[in-house]
Amino acid sequence: MTHLQLLVLTLVGALPSARSRDDRGDVPGWVLVTVMTAGLVAALTTVAQDELASLLRRALNQVQ
């Protein structure tokens, strides 16, 4: 094996592979987005519950 081949193999082995990538850092972000979305839905539901129910009733009556 030549010095060049050994150098190439060493450099290729030192590169991070796609499989060794760690995506666990993304989990807290997705959890935060999910919790905030649930909070927004809960807040909108409490504030506009009557209007949303009326809107749904009108839409369903138009379909029938």
Backbone as ProteinMPNN parsed JSONL, in Angstrom:
{"seq_chain_A": "MTHLQLLVLTLVGALPSARSRDDRGDVPGWVLVTVMTAGLVAALTTVAQDELASLLRRALNQVQ", "coords_chain_A": {"N_chain_A": [[0.858, -1.163, 0.0], [0.587, 2.165, -0.881], [1.877, 5.351, 0.254], [0.145, 7.388, -0.461], [-2.305, 6.034, -0.859], [-2.722, 5.134, 1.74], [-2.978, 7.58, 3.057], [-5.339, 8.594, 1.83], [-7.22, 6.645, 2.628], [-7.116, 7.053, 5.374], [-8.052, 9.703, 5.594], [-10.635, 9.448, 4.492], [-11.768, 7.719, 6.314], [-11.865, 9.386, 8.497], [-13.856, 11.172, 7.964], [-17.121, 12.245, 8.844], [-19.797, 9.993, 8.744], [-23.023, 9.624, 7.154], [-24.631, 7.981, 8.615], [-23.704, 8.146, 11.191], [-24.621, 10.487, 12.105], [-26.227, 12.484, 14.491], [-29.468, 13.009, 15.339], [-30.83, 13.673, 17.572], [-30.89, 16.149, 18.767], [-32.874, 17.593, 17.527], [-35.273, 16.884, 18.619], [-36.231, 18.293, 21.025], [-36.987, 20.739, 19.862], [-39.118, 20.023, 18.138], [-40.878, 19.068, 20.031], [-41.406, 21.406, 21.429], [-42.661, 22.944, 19.408], [-44.951, 21.384, 19.012], [-46.193, 21.521, 21.553], [-46.617, 24.284, 21.742], [-48.364, 24.667, 19.584], [-50.56, 23.153, 20.425], [-51.24, 24.695, 22.637], [-51.975, 27.114, 21.393], [-54.236, 26.264, 19.951], [-55.899, 25.522, 22.07], [-56.201, 28.024, 23.338], [-57.433, 29.557, 21.299], [-59.764, 28.094, 21.035], [-61.045, 28.46, 23.509], [-61.506, 31.196, 23.443], [-62.93, 31.693, 21.048], [-65.009, 29.832, 20.895], [-67.867, 29.759, 20.644], [-68.273, 31.132, 18.216], [-66.837, 29.487, 16.466], [-68.332, 27.116, 16.657], [-70.739, 27.99, 15.581], [-69.903, 28.617, 12.989], [-69.189, 26.073, 12.078], [-71.682, 24.792, 12.192], [-73.13, 26.29, 10.239], [-71.628, 25.662, 7.962], [-72.001, 22.882, 7.793], [-74.774, 22.822, 7.402], [-74.983, 23.946, 4.865], [-73.908, 21.957, 3.333], [-75.751, 19.898, 3.486]], "CA_chain_A": [[0.0, 0.0, 0.0], [1.417, 3.356, -0.992], [1.598, 6.397, 1.228], [-1.032, 8.111, -0.922], [-3.471, 5.211, -0.558], [-2.893, 5.154, 3.189], [-3.486, 8.91, 3.395], [-6.728, 8.675, 1.378], [-8.021, 5.806, 3.512], [-7.166, 7.707, 6.684], [-8.921, 10.868, 5.485], [-12.004, 8.999, 4.273], [-12.223, 7.156, 7.589], [-12.066, 10.463, 9.467], [-15.045, 11.936, 7.616], [-18.334, 11.731, 9.503], [-20.72, 9.361, 7.809], [-24.419, 10.025, 7.33], [-25.245, 7.123, 9.629], [-23.273, 8.513, 12.533], [-25.21, 11.777, 12.432], [-27.127, 12.388, 15.633], [-30.592, 13.933, 15.176], [-31.57, 13.803, 18.825], [-31.008, 17.553, 19.123], [-34.073, 18.157, 16.924], [-36.467, 16.477, 19.358], [-36.815, 19.357, 21.845], [-37.615, 21.732, 18.996], [-40.41, 19.507, 17.7], [-41.748, 19.022, 21.203], [-41.812, 22.789, 21.686], [-43.624, 23.325, 18.373], [-46.193, 20.659, 19.284], [-46.812, 22.072, 22.759], [-47.1, 25.632, 21.437], [-49.528, 24.526, 18.717], [-51.677, 22.727, 21.278], [-51.611, 25.855, 23.44], [-52.706, 28.056, 20.536], [-55.555, 25.694, 19.671], [-56.688, 25.631, 23.304], [-56.524, 29.433, 23.565], [-58.433, 29.971, 20.306], [-61.019, 27.404, 21.321], [-61.713, 29.097, 24.64], [-61.903, 32.562, 23.08], [-63.867, 31.765, 19.925], [-65.749, 28.574, 20.839], [-69.219, 29.98, 20.118], [-68.176, 31.494, 16.796], [-66.405, 28.296, 15.728], [-69.475, 26.204, 16.603], [-71.676, 28.572, 14.622], [-69.297, 28.459, 11.666], [-69.295, 24.663, 11.72], [-73.096, 24.511, 11.924], [-73.493, 26.88, 8.939], [-70.959, 24.901, 6.897], [-72.665, 21.593, 7.665], [-76.098, 23.058, 6.838], [-74.821, 24.199, 3.436], [-73.591, 20.689, 2.668], [-76.965, 19.076, 3.43]], "C_chain_A": [[0.91, 1.234, 0.0], [1.024, 4.359, 0.083], [0.342, 7.185, 0.842], [-2.314, 7.333, -0.617], [-3.769, 5.215, 0.945], [-3.46, 6.498, 3.645], [-4.958, 9.055, 3.016], [-7.625, 7.851, 2.29], [-8.161, 6.423, 4.901], [-8.118, 8.899, 6.646], [-10.388, 10.471, 5.301], [-12.57, 8.417, 5.562], [-12.507, 8.229, 8.619], [-13.306, 11.301, 9.174], [-16.26, 11.371, 8.349], [-19.279, 11.145, 8.47], [-22.14, 9.829, 8.104], [-25.086, 9.204, 8.432], [-24.865, 7.531, 11.039], [-23.858, 9.857, 12.97], [-26.254, 11.602, 13.538], [-28.218, 13.437, 15.508], [-31.356, 14.143, 16.475], [-31.724, 15.255, 19.249], [-32.259, 18.207, 18.563], [-35.322, 17.87, 17.748], [-37.02, 17.597, 20.231], [-37.496, 20.449, 21.025], [-38.994, 21.287, 18.547], [-41.387, 19.408, 18.859], [-42.269, 20.422, 21.512], [-42.859, 23.248, 20.672], [-44.967, 22.659, 18.638], [-46.927, 21.238, 20.487], [-47.362, 23.474, 22.487], [-48.331, 25.586, 20.536], [-50.75, 24.107, 19.525], [-52.157, 23.886, 22.148], [-52.395, 26.877, 22.637], [-54.108, 27.549, 20.22], [-56.444, 25.812, 20.896], [-57.105, 27.082, 23.555], [-57.579, 29.921, 22.578], [-59.782, 29.327, 20.569], [-61.757, 28.086, 22.47], [-62.231, 30.485, 24.272], [-63.025, 32.561, 22.054], [-64.723, 30.506, 19.802], [-67.142, 28.751, 20.235], [-69.197, 30.29, 18.625], [-67.754, 30.294, 15.952], [-67.546, 27.291, 15.599], [-70.503, 26.701, 15.59], [-71.178, 28.402, 13.192], [-69.425, 27.02, 11.191], [-70.739, 24.296, 11.396], [-73.525, 25.058, 10.562], [-72.883, 26.091, 7.791], [-71.65, 23.547, 6.696], [-74.082, 21.744, 7.076], [-76.026, 23.315, 5.346], [-74.549, 22.912, 2.665], [-74.862, 19.849, 2.517], [-77.873, 19.612, 2.415]], "O_chain_A": [[1.864, 1.327, 0.772], [-0.015, 4.233, 0.729], [-0.428, 7.599, 1.708], [-3.299, 7.916, -0.165], [-4.926, 5.29, 1.36], [-4.323, 6.545, 4.521], [-5.745, 9.584, 3.801], [-8.693, 8.32, 2.685], [-9.216, 6.318, 5.526], [-8.91, 9.084, 7.57], [-11.278, 11.086, 5.887], [-13.748, 8.614, 5.86], [-13.307, 8.012, 9.529], [-13.762, 12.056, 10.032], [-16.408, 10.154, 8.462], [-19.523, 11.755, 7.429], [-22.417, 10.364, 9.177], [-26.001, 9.683, 9.102], [-25.619, 7.29, 11.982], [-23.609, 10.308, 14.088], [-27.06, 10.672, 13.504], [-27.931, 14.633, 15.563], [-32.432, 14.739, 16.464], [-32.623, 15.563, 20.031], [-32.678, 19.256, 19.052], [-36.333, 18.553, 17.585], [-38.226, 17.835, 20.176], [-38.492, 21.021, 21.469], [-39.94, 22.075, 18.569], [-42.585, 19.637, 18.691], [-43.447, 20.593, 21.824], [-43.846, 23.88, 21.05], [-46.012, 23.296, 18.503], [-48.143, 21.424, 20.445], [-48.451, 23.813, 22.95], [-49.249, 26.388, 20.708], [-51.843, 24.64, 19.334], [-53.359, 24.036, 22.37], [-53.369, 27.445, 23.131], [-55.064, 28.325, 20.223], [-57.617, 26.165, 20.778], [-58.244, 27.337, 23.946], [-58.516, 30.618, 22.967], [-60.824, 29.945, 20.351], [-62.973, 28.267, 22.402], [-63.289, 30.897, 24.748], [-63.971, 33.34, 22.17], [-65.125, 30.151, 18.694], [-67.547, 27.954, 19.39], [-70.011, 29.768, 17.863], [-68.26, 30.105, 14.846], [-67.712, 26.678, 14.544], [-71.067, 25.912, 14.832], [-71.954, 28.079, 12.293], [-69.737, 26.777, 10.025], [-70.994, 23.57, 10.435], [-74.211, 24.366, 9.809], [-73.531, 25.873, 6.767], [-71.859, 23.117, 5.561], [-74.531, 20.876, 6.328], [-76.943, 22.928, 4.621], [-74.91, 22.788, 1.495], [-75.023, 19.157, 1.512], [-78.957, 19.066, 2.206]]}, "name": "protein", "num_of_chains": 1, "seq": "MTHLQLLVLTLVGALPSARSRDDRGDVPGWVLVTVMTAGLVAALTTVAQDELASLLRRALNQVQ"}
